[in-house]
Amino acid sequence: MFDVTAFEHGAHITGRGTPAAERRFGPIAVTYRVTRVARSASRLVVRLDVAARAFACPLAWGGLVMMRRQLLNLKNLAERGYQRTYD
């Protein structure tokens, strides 16, 4: 649904909707930003920008469900990788 438009290792990844997605929903973009909050902890924040007001609410609720699952998967993978590194 997105093409990567910007990337900074250890900081963020940003994408804009593919042409097919933008035909359906209008201009849409997403950013995943990670910030370090402690020596062994970080915070991952997702921002979804939708220009078409008619799709903003349905996309936000659908995105919330999908992104929550995705973020939990990323959390589990990160914790598993951290434990392997320090075991």
N, CA, C and O atoms as a MOPAC input file, in Angstrom:
PM7 MOZYME 1SCF
protein

 N      0.81100 1    -1.18700 1     0.00000 1
 C      0.00000 1     0.00000 1     0.00000 1
 C      0.86800 1     1.27100 1     0.00000 1
 O      0.39200 1     2.34500 1    -0.36600 1
 N      2.14900 1     1.14600 1     0.41300 1
 C      3.03900 1     2.30300 1     0.48400 1
 C      4.35900 1     2.03200 1    -0.22700 1
 O      4.84500 1     0.90100 1    -0.25900 1
 N      4.92500 1     3.08700 1    -0.79200 1
 C      6.28100 1     3.05900 1    -1.32700 1
 C      7.15300 1     3.86300 1    -0.37300 1
 O      6.75900 1     4.94500 1     0.06300 1
 N      8.32200 1     3.35000 1    -0.04900 1
 C      9.23500 1     4.06100 1     0.84900 1
 C      9.74100 1     5.32000 1     0.14700 1
 O     10.23300 1     5.26300 1    -0.98000 1
 N      9.61000 1     6.45700 1     0.83400 1
 C     10.05300 1     7.72800 1     0.27100 1
 C     11.21400 1     8.33200 1     1.05600 1
 O     11.95800 1     9.15600 1     0.52400 1
 N     11.37300 1     7.93000 1     2.31200 1
 C     12.48200 1     8.43500 1     3.13600 1
 C     12.82500 1     7.38400 1     4.17700 1
 O     11.95700 1     6.66500 1     4.67300 1
 N     14.11800 1     7.31100 1     4.49800 1
 C     14.59000 1     6.32000 1     5.45100 1
 C     15.84600 1     6.84200 1     6.11900 1
 O     16.75600 1     7.33800 1     5.45400 1
 N     15.89100 1     6.72700 1     7.43300 1
 C     17.09900 1     7.05500 1     8.17600 1
 C     17.33500 1     5.93000 1     9.17100 1
 O     16.53700 1     5.72500 1    10.08600 1
 N     18.43100 1     5.20300 1     8.99300 1
 C     18.73300 1     4.04800 1     9.82700 1
 C     18.65100 1     4.40200 1    11.30800 1
 O     19.27200 1     5.36200 1    11.76400 1
 N     17.87800 1     3.61600 1    12.05000 1
 C     17.73700 1     3.82700 1    13.48700 1
 C     16.86500 1     5.00200 1    13.87200 1
 O     16.78600 1     5.33900 1    15.05400 1
 N     16.20000 1     5.64500 1    12.90500 1
 C     15.40100 1     6.82900 1    13.23400 1
 C     13.97100 1     6.74600 1    12.68100 1
 O     13.01400 1     6.86200 1    13.44700 1
 N     13.81000 1     6.54700 1    11.36900 1
 C     12.45500 1     6.52300 1    10.80500 1
 C     12.44300 1     5.87700 1     9.42900 1
 O     13.46600 1     5.73700 1     8.76000 1
 N     11.23700 1     5.49200 1     9.04400 1
 C     10.94900 1     5.06400 1     7.68600 1
 C      9.61300 1     5.70000 1     7.31400 1
 O      8.65100 1     5.63100 1     8.07900 1
 N      9.56000 1     6.31300 1     6.14700 1
 C      8.36400 1     7.02500 1     5.71100 1
 C      7.97000 1     6.53000 1     4.33200 1
 O      8.82000 1     6.28500 1     3.47600 1
 N      6.67100 1     6.38900 1     4.13100 1
 C      6.17500 1     5.94900 1     2.83900 1
 C      4.96300 1     6.75000 1     2.40800 1
 O      4.24000 1     7.31400 1     3.22900 1
 N      4.76100 1     6.78700 1     1.10500 1
 C      3.58600 1     7.43400 1     0.53900 1
 C      2.77200 1     6.36800 1    -0.17200 1
 O      3.32000 1     5.38000 1    -0.66300 1
 N      1.47500 1     6.57000 1    -0.22500 1
 C      0.59800 1     5.59700 1    -0.85800 1
 C      1.00700 1     5.29600 1    -2.28700 1
 O      1.44100 1     6.18300 1    -3.02200 1
 N      0.86500 1     4.05300 1    -2.66900 1
 C      1.11600 1     3.67200 1    -4.05400 1
 C      0.06300 1     4.34900 1    -4.94100 1
 O     -0.96400 1     4.80000 1    -4.43600 1
 N      0.30200 1     4.42400 1    -6.23700 1
 C     -0.71200 1     5.03500 1    -7.11300 1
 C     -2.09300 1     4.38600 1    -6.95500 1
 O     -3.10400 1     5.08800 1    -6.94500 1
 N     -2.14400 1     3.07100 1    -6.83200 1
 C     -3.44000 1     2.39600 1    -6.66600 1
 C     -4.10700 1     2.80200 1    -5.35200 1
 O     -5.31300 1     3.04600 1    -5.32100 1
 N     -3.33500 1     2.87400 1    -4.27300 1
 C     -3.88800 1     3.27300 1    -2.98000 1
 C     -4.36300 1     4.71900 1    -3.00400 1
 O     -5.40800 1     5.04000 1    -2.43900 1
 N     -3.60500 1     5.58400 1    -3.64900 1
 C     -3.98600 1     6.99800 1    -3.69400 1
 C     -5.19100 1     7.23700 1    -4.61300 1
 O     -5.95600 1     8.17600 1    -4.39000 1
 N     -5.36600 1     6.40400 1    -5.63500 1
 C     -6.58400 1     6.51300 1    -6.44400 1
 C     -7.80200 1     6.17400 1    -5.59700 1
 O     -8.86500 1     6.77400 1    -5.75700 1
 N     -7.64400 1     5.22400 1    -4.70800 1
 C     -8.77000 1     4.77800 1    -3.87800 1
 C     -9.02700 1     5.69200 1    -2.68400 1
 O    -10.17700 1     6.01400 1    -2.38800 1
 N     -7.95000 1     6.11800 1    -1.98700 1
 C     -8.09600 1     6.85700 1    -0.73000 1
 C     -7.66600 1     8.31400 1    -0.79900 1
 O     -7.88400 1     9.06000 1     0.15600 1
 N     -7.06300 1     8.73900 1    -1.89800 1
 C     -6.48800 1    10.07300 1    -1.97000 1
 C     -5.07800 1    10.03800 1    -1.41300 1
 O     -4.59000 1     8.97000 1    -1.04300 1
 N     -4.40800 1    11.19300 1    -1.34300 1
 C     -3.04100 1    11.22600 1    -0.82000 1
 C     -2.97000 1    10.65600 1     0.60400 1
 O     -3.76000 1    11.02400 1     1.47300 1
 N     -2.02200 1     9.76400 1     0.82000 1
 C     -1.88100 1     9.08600 1     2.10900 1
 C     -0.39200 1     8.82700 1     2.35500 1
 O      0.35400 1     8.48400 1     1.43800 1
 N      0.01600 1     8.99600 1     3.59500 1
 C      1.42000 1     8.76600 1     3.95800 1
 C      1.49400 1     8.17100 1     5.35100 1
 O      0.58400 1     8.34400 1     6.16100 1
 N      2.58500 1     7.46900 1     5.62300 1
 C      2.79000 1     6.85900 1     6.94400 1
 C      4.25500 1     7.00500 1     7.32300 1
 O      5.14200 1     6.90400 1     6.47500 1
 N      4.49800 1     7.24400 1     8.60600 1
 C      5.85400 1     7.31000 1     9.13500 1
 C      5.95000 1     6.44400 1    10.38300 1
 O      5.09200 1     6.50300 1    11.26300 1
 N      6.99500 1     5.64900 1    10.44400 1
 C      7.34800 1     4.89100 1    11.64300 1
 C      8.61900 1     5.53400 1    12.18300 1
 O      9.65500 1     5.51300 1    11.51900 1
 N      8.54800 1     6.10900 1    13.39000 1
 C      9.70000 1     6.79300 1    13.98000 1
 C     10.05400 1     6.11000 1    15.29600 1
 O      9.18900 1     5.84200 1    16.13000 1
 N     11.34600 1     5.83500 1    15.46300 1
 C     11.82400 1     5.21900 1    16.69700 1
 C     12.71600 1     6.22000 1    17.42600 1
 O     13.55600 1     6.88100 1    16.81500 1
 N     12.52100 1     6.32300 1    18.73800 1
 C     13.36300 1     7.17300 1    19.56500 1
 C     13.83000 1     6.37900 1    20.76800 1
 O     13.08700 1     5.56700 1    21.32000 1
 N     15.03900 1     6.61700 1    21.16000 1
 C     15.60500 1     5.93300 1    22.32700 1
 C     15.13100 1     6.65200 1    23.58500 1
 O     15.23600 1     7.87400 1    23.68500 1
 N     14.61100 1     5.89000 1    24.54300 1
 C     14.13400 1     6.49100 1    25.78800 1
 C     14.98100 1     6.08100 1    26.98500 1
 O     14.90600 1     6.70900 1    28.04100 1
 N     15.77600 1     5.04700 1    26.83200 1
 C     16.69300 1     4.57600 1    27.86800 1
 C     17.75000 1     3.71600 1    27.19000 1
 O     17.66900 1     3.45500 1    25.99000 1
 N     18.73200 1     3.28000 1    27.95400 1
 C     19.81700 1     2.47800 1    27.37200 1
 C     19.29800 1     1.23100 1    26.66300 1
 O     19.79700 1     0.85600 1    25.60100 1
 N     18.29900 1     0.59800 1    27.25400 1
 C     17.78600 1    -0.64300 1    26.66300 1
 C     16.30400 1    -0.53500 1    26.31700 1
 O     15.59300 1    -1.54000 1    26.32500 1
 N     15.83400 1     0.66900 1    26.01500 1
 C     14.42200 1     0.84600 1    25.67500 1
 C     14.27000 1     1.89400 1    24.58300 1
 O     15.05400 1     2.83700 1    24.48200 1
 N     13.25000 1     1.70400 1    23.78100 1
 C     12.95400 1     2.67100 1    22.72400 1
 C     11.44200 1     2.79300 1    22.58600 1
 O     10.67500 1     2.00400 1    23.13800 1
 N     11.05000 1     3.79000 1    21.84300 1
 C      9.63000 1     4.02900 1    21.59800 1
 C      9.42600 1     4.10500 1    20.10100 1
 O     10.15300 1     4.81100 1    19.40100 1
 N      8.43800 1     3.37700 1    19.60900 1
 C      8.10400 1     3.38200 1    18.19500 1
 C      6.74000 1     4.03200 1    18.02300 1
 O      5.75600 1     3.58000 1    18.60800 1
 N      6.68000 1     5.08600 1    17.22700 1
 C      5.44300 1     5.82600 1    16.99900 1
 C      5.10700 1     5.75500 1    15.51600 1
 O      5.98500 1     5.88700 1    14.66400 1
 N      3.83200 1     5.54600 1    15.21700 1
 C      3.36200 1     5.51100 1    13.84100 1
 C      2.43300 1     6.69100 1    13.61400 1
 O      1.55800 1     6.98200 1    14.42900 1
 N      2.63900 1     7.35900 1    12.49700 1
 C      1.74800 1     8.46400 1    12.12400 1
 C      1.20100 1     8.18400 1    10.73300 1
 O      1.95400 1     7.93900 1     9.79000 1
 N     -0.11600 1     8.22300 1    10.62000 1
 C     -0.79900 1     8.01000 1     9.35200 1
 C     -1.47000 1     9.32000 1     8.95500 1
 O     -2.30000 1     9.84400 1     9.69800 1
 N     -1.11700 1     9.84800 1     7.79300 1
 C     -1.72100 1    11.07700 1     7.28700 1
 C     -2.61000 1    10.74500 1     6.09000 1
 O     -2.16900 1    10.12800 1     5.12000 1
 N     -3.86500 1    11.16700 1     6.18100 1
 C     -4.84100 1    10.93000 1     5.12100 1
 C     -5.43700 1    12.27400 1     4.73400 1
 O     -5.97000 1    12.97900 1     5.59000 1
 N     -5.35800 1    12.63900 1     3.46300 1
 C     -5.84600 1    13.94200 1     3.01400 1
 C     -7.35000 1    13.95700 1     2.79300 1
 O     -8.00100 1    14.96900 1     3.05400 1
 N     -7.91300 1    12.85400 1     2.31600 1
 C     -9.34600 1    12.81000 1     2.00000 1
 C    -10.14800 1    12.61100 1     3.27800 1
 O    -10.08400 1    11.54600 1     3.89300 1
 N    -10.89200 1    13.61300 1     3.67500 1
 C    -11.65000 1    13.55600 1     4.93800 1
 C    -12.64200 1    12.40400 1     4.96200 1
 O    -12.88300 1    11.82300 1     6.02000 1
 N    -13.21800 1    12.06600 1     3.82000 1
 C    -14.21000 1    10.99100 1     3.78600 1
 C    -13.61200 1     9.64700 1     4.18500 1
 O    -14.31300 1     8.78600 1     4.71700 1
 N    -12.30900 1     9.46500 1     3.92700 1
 C    -11.66200 1     8.19800 1     4.24500 1
 C    -10.87000 1     8.25000 1     5.55100 1
 O    -10.42500 1     7.21400 1     6.04500 1
 N    -10.69400 1     9.42600 1     6.10400 1
 C     -9.83300 1     9.56700 1     7.27800 1
 C    -10.30300 1     8.72600 1     8.45300 1
 O     -9.49700 1     8.01900 1     9.05700 1
 N    -11.56200 1     8.78100 1     8.78900 1
 C    -12.06600 1     8.04800 1     9.95600 1
 C    -12.03300 1     6.52900 1     9.74000 1
 O    -11.48800 1     5.81500 1    10.58300 1
 N    -12.59700 1     6.01100 1     8.64100 1
 C    -12.52800 1     4.55800 1     8.43300 1
 C    -11.09000 1     4.03800 1     8.34700 1
 O    -10.77900 1     2.97900 1     8.89200 1
 N    -10.21400 1     4.78200 1     7.66300 1
 C     -8.81900 1     4.35200 1     7.56300 1
 C     -8.13500 1     4.39900 1     8.92300 1
 O     -7.32600 1     3.52900 1     9.24700 1
 N     -8.45700 1     5.40200 1     9.70900 1
 C     -7.84100 1     5.51800 1    11.03300 1
 C     -8.23200 1     4.33800 1    11.91300 1
 O     -7.37100 1     3.75900 1    12.57600 1
 N     -9.51400 1     3.96700 1    11.93600 1
 C     -9.93800 1     2.84500 1    12.77100 1
 C     -9.39700 1     1.51600 1    12.25200 1
 O     -8.94500 1     0.68000 1    13.03500 1
 N     -9.44300 1     1.31900 1    10.94100 1
 C     -8.87300 1     0.09500 1    10.36400 1
 C     -7.37500 1     0.05300 1    10.56200 1
 O     -6.80600 1    -0.99600 1    10.86300 1
 N     -6.73100 1     1.20900 1    10.39000 1
 C     -5.29200 1     1.29900 1    10.60000 1
 C     -4.91100 1     1.04000 1    12.04400 1
 O     -3.88100 1     0.42200 1    12.31300 1
 N     -5.73300 1     1.50800 1    12.97800 1
 C     -5.46000 1     1.28900 1    14.39700 1
 C     -5.37300 1    -0.19800 1    14.71800 1
 O     -4.44600 1    -0.64000 1    15.39700 1
 N     -6.33100 1    -0.95600 1    14.23400 1
 C     -6.33600 1    -2.40100 1    14.48700 1
 C     -5.12400 1    -3.06800 1    13.85200 1
 O     -4.43800 1    -3.85900 1    14.50000 1
 N     -4.85700 1    -2.75100 1    12.58400 1
 C     -3.74200 1    -3.38000 1    11.88300 1
 C     -2.39500 1    -2.92900 1    12.44500 1
 O     -1.48800 1    -3.74400 1    12.61800 1
 N     -2.26200 1    -1.63400 1    12.73000 1
 C     -0.98500 1    -1.12000 1    13.23100 1
 C     -0.69100 1    -1.62600 1    14.63400 1
 O      0.46600 1    -1.88500 1    14.96600 1
 N     -1.72000 1    -1.77100 1    15.46400 1
 C     -1.49500 1    -2.29900 1    16.80800 1
 C     -0.90900 1    -3.70500 1    16.72700 1
 O      0.04300 1    -4.03400 1    17.43500 1
 N     -1.48200 1    -4.52100 1    15.86500 1
 C     -0.96400 1    -5.88400 1    15.68900 1
 C      0.46900 1    -5.85400 1    15.14100 1
 O      1.33300 1    -6.60100 1    15.59900 1
 N      0.70400 1    -4.99100 1    14.16500 1
 C      2.03400 1    -4.86600 1    13.57100 1
 C      3.04900 1    -4.39800 1    14.61800 1
 O      4.15700 1    -4.93000 1    14.68600 1
 N      2.67900 1    -3.41200 1    15.42900 1
 C      3.59400 1    -2.90400 1    16.45600 1
 C      3.88200 1    -3.95900 1    17.52000 1
 O      5.01000 1    -4.05300 1    18.00300 1
 N      2.88200 1    -4.74900 1    17.88900 1
 C      3.12100 1    -5.83200 1    18.84900 1
 C      4.07100 1    -6.87500 1    18.26400 1
 O      4.93100 1    -7.39500 1    18.97500 1
 N      3.92200 1    -7.18700 1    16.96800 1
 C      4.84900 1    -8.11600 1    16.31200 1
 C      6.26700 1    -7.55300 1    16.30200 1
 O      7.22100 1    -8.27400 1    16.59400 1
 N      6.41300 1    -6.26300 1    15.96600 1
 C      7.73600 1    -5.63600 1    15.97500 1
 C      8.33700 1    -5.63700 1    17.38000 1
 O      9.53500 1    -5.87200 1    17.54100 1
 N      7.52600 1    -5.37800 1    18.38400 1
 C      7.97900 1    -5.40300 1    19.77800 1
 C      8.52800 1    -6.78300 1    20.13300 1
 O      9.61600 1    -6.90200 1    20.69700 1
 N      7.76700 1    -7.81800 1    19.79800 1
 C      8.21200 1    -9.18700 1    20.10600 1
 C      9.50300 1    -9.52900 1    19.38000 1
 O     10.39500 1   -10.14200 1    19.96700 1
 N      9.61800 1    -9.14600 1    18.12400 1
 C     10.84500 1    -9.41400 1    17.38000 1
 C     12.03000 1    -8.65200 1    17.96700 1
 O     13.12800 1    -9.19700 1    18.07500 1
 N     11.81100 1    -7.40000 1    18.34400 1
 C     12.89000 1    -6.60200 1    18.92300 1
 C     13.34400 1    -7.17100 1    20.26100 1
 O     14.54200 1    -7.23700 1    20.53400 1
 N     12.39300 1    -7.58300 1    21.09300 1
 C     12.75700 1    -8.14300 1    22.39300 1
 C     13.47700 1    -9.47300 1    22.24000 1
 O     14.40200 1    -9.77400 1    22.99400 1
 N     13.05800 1   -10.25800 1    21.27500 1
 C     13.72300 1   -11.54200 1    21.04100 1
 C     15.14800 1   -11.30500 1    20.56600 1
 O     16.06700 1   -11.99700 1    21.00500 1
 N     15.34700 1   -10.33900 1    19.67500 1
 C     16.68600 1    -9.99100 1    19.19600 1
 C     17.54400 1    -9.42700 1    20.30300 1
 O     18.74100 1    -9.71200 1    20.36000 1
 N     16.96000 1    -8.62900 1    21.19100 1
 C     17.70700 1    -8.04100 1    22.31100 1
 C     18.16900 1    -9.13600 1    23.26100 1
 O     19.31100 1    -9.11500 1    23.71900 1
 N     17.30300 1   -10.08600 1    23.56000 1
 C     17.67800 1   -11.16200 1    24.47300 1
 C     18.77300 1   -12.01900 1    23.88400 1
 O     19.67400 1   -12.43100 1    24.61500 1
 N     18.73700 1   -12.30700 1    22.59300 1
 C     19.79800 1   -13.09400 1    21.96300 1
 C     21.13100 1   -12.36200 1    22.02300 1
 O     22.18000 1   -12.98100 1    22.19900 1
 N     21.08600 1   -11.05100 1    21.87600 1
 C     22.30800 1   -10.24600 1    21.88400 1
 C     22.96200 1   -10.25300 1    23.26000 1
 O     24.18800 1   -10.27000 1    23.36300 1
 N     22.15700 1   -10.23900 1    24.31500 1
 C     22.70100 1   -10.09100 1    25.66200 1
 C     22.64700 1   -11.37000 1    26.49200 1
 O     22.94800 1   -11.32000 1    27.68400 1
 N     22.27900 1   -12.50700 1    25.91600 1
 C     22.30800 1   -13.78400 1    26.65200 1
 C     23.67800 1   -14.40600 1    26.60800 1
 O     23.88800 1   -15.48000 1    27.17200 1

